[in-house]
Amino acid sequence: MTKTAEKVLLKGNHAIAKAAINAGCQCYFGYPITPQNEIGEYLSVEMPNRGRVFLQAESEIAAINMLLGAAATGTRAMTSSSSLAIALMQEGISYIAADNIPAVVVSVMRAGPALGYIFPSQGDYFQTVKGGGNGDYKVLTLAPSNVQEMIDYTYKAFHLAHKYRTIVFLLADGLLGQMMEPAVLYDYPYEDIDNSSWALDGAKDRPGRWIGSIHRSEEVLERKVLELFAKYDVIKQNEVEYETMLTDDAEILITAFGSVARIAKAAIKKAREAGIKAGLFRPISLWPFPTEELNKMARGKKIVLDIEMNMGQMVEDVKIAVNGEAKVEFFGRPAGFYFTPDEIFEEIKKVMEGLK
Amino acid sequence: MTVKEASIIISGYGGQGVLFIGMAISNCAMDENKYVTWMPSYGAEMRGGTANCTVVIANDEVASPYQTNPDYVIALNAQSVEKFEMKIKSGGTLIVNSSLYKGHEKRTDINYVYIPANEIAAKIGEIKCANVVMLSAFIEKTKIVKIESLKKVIRNVITASKAKLLEINELAIQKGSEYIRLPICN
């Protein structure tokens, strides 16, 4: 394991790849797509060097099913991809969720719909959090906003996947993947989790085990789904994560996730300098969404302004959370155009003017 | 705290080493405990066209690593001048590799600095060092980071086995920063 205590200049995608190696990821399966190719490129060299598996699959459908198979043996494994290619993985994602398999998927969003292009975007909030696979299931989703957090939440993704035997998404975007920033690559901080009670690791000296999602009786299928949701309730209680900035006296509360949140922070500082009491609520776990926390935070605020690089996706969860405590407005652009702090500042001013 | 931020776009032909000098100045900023981001252009670029990267150096977390209107542009070829001259913030600076650009100034609200980087690099004996000459001149002119930091970063990048290369690059740093102190640049 590499041990580096000092800051190094790291590309977001490389940060994920290095963190995956430190986290003990034994198998990587993937198919190339921009803007996340540096993850596979790096692991294609470094995984074999360590006697671990790097496998370029024939398609994303193959990659997600390879991940399912490897992770079903209790092995730490991951795939990474982007937008239209994550769309191809949805069937496998539903299977991994139903089968209680601990798997990590890195999603570096690009602009859609469909092929779109490689520009950064946040257009796959729905795809990730609301799911594109069939049936009742949830995807634990973590959204970093800088290169340091790419490391922090890759570690956490592996930890939570194994702690809850669940699928975890690290949801980034092309900007976070491509940019370089100083970060500290510290050792994986979590304890190993014992998987001997369930892993398909060969039935030597014990009866065989079965992991599958076909249940031919209504009673059994319902029980399986209820068990899944009992697990989700525990995740909701334990794993909600969010960040706030200058919220105590705020009159306008900005909600934003991922890379947009860091731009919003600069806009909020500008607003404060101009005498506007603005604050930030940034969900880090997109599912479980910090619903109750945002509801409390919204009380007494004049307005909640949700900002996303899409046409309005997280804003639906924001509205559910705020639940009438304050008016909710949305500001967004879809196709890879990055907000400047000035643009967000102008929108804050406009929204505050509108209240007068 | 007022956020002080300087954004730099470094642009040239693919192969001129623009991404490298972007990373070099980013490392300088990191070594000086500043906040910094480096972002490559990875959009619809044409083969044989210009490559560029954006570096933002600040005294607080950098809001956006992507900047359409930079404070500074380091242009290593003519196409880069044409692409970015009109986008520089008013009061900003365009540092031009005058070995490869002979055009006229289109603006009166920005500063122009001309460095014959190819000639300077050729005199040292290694034309590939034109990028380091440009970066050194830029650092000497703006003092955004210390020239000592650049020397340290270059020493870390170029390993002992390539002592000759290190010597040439150190000479490029010296010549680039010396040139900016000439009366012609002031």
HADDOCK unambig.tbl for C-alpha pairs under 7 A between the chains (distance, minus, plus):
assign (segid A and resid 9 and name CA) (segid B and resid 27 and name CA) 6.63 0.50 0.50
assign (segid A and resid 118 and name CA) (segid B and resid 43 and name CA) 6.78 0.50 0.50
assign (segid A and resid 119 and name CA) (segid B and resid 43 and name CA) 6.81 0.50 0.50
assign (segid A and resid 178 and name CA) (segid B and resid 39 and name CA) 6.41 0.50 0.50
assign (segid A and resid 179 and name CA) (segid B and resid 37 and name CA) 6.64 0.50 0.50
assign (segid A and resid 179 and name CA) (segid B and resid 38 and name CA) 5.50 0.50 0.50
assign (segid A and resid 179 and name CA) (segid B and resid 39 and name CA) 4.53 0.50 0.50
assign (segid A and resid 180 and name CA) (segid B and resid 37 and name CA) 5.49 0.50 0.50
assign (segid A and resid 180 and name CA) (segid B and resid 38 and name CA) 4.78 0.50 0.50
assign (segid A and resid 180 and name CA) (segid B and resid 39 and name CA) 6.33 0.50 0.50
assign (segid A and resid 181 and name CA) (segid B and resid 36 and name CA) 6.04 0.50 0.50
assign (segid A and resid 181 and name CA) (segid B and resid 37 and name CA) 4.79 0.50 0.50
assign (segid A and resid 181 and name CA) (segid B and resid 38 and name CA) 6.53 0.50 0.50
assign (segid A and resid 182 and name CA) (segid B and resid 30 and name CA) 6.56 0.50 0.50
assign (segid A and resid 262 and name CA) (segid B and resid 63 and name CA) 5.21 0.50 0.50
assign (segid A and resid 263 and name CA) (segid B and resid 63 and name CA) 4.37 0.50 0.50
assign (segid A and resid 263 and name CA) (segid B and resid 64 and name CA) 5.63 0.50 0.50
assign (segid A and resid 266 and name CA) (segid B and resid 63 and name CA) 5.64 0.50 0.50
assign (segid A and resid 340 and name CA) (segid B and resid 64 and name CA) 6.94 0.50 0.50
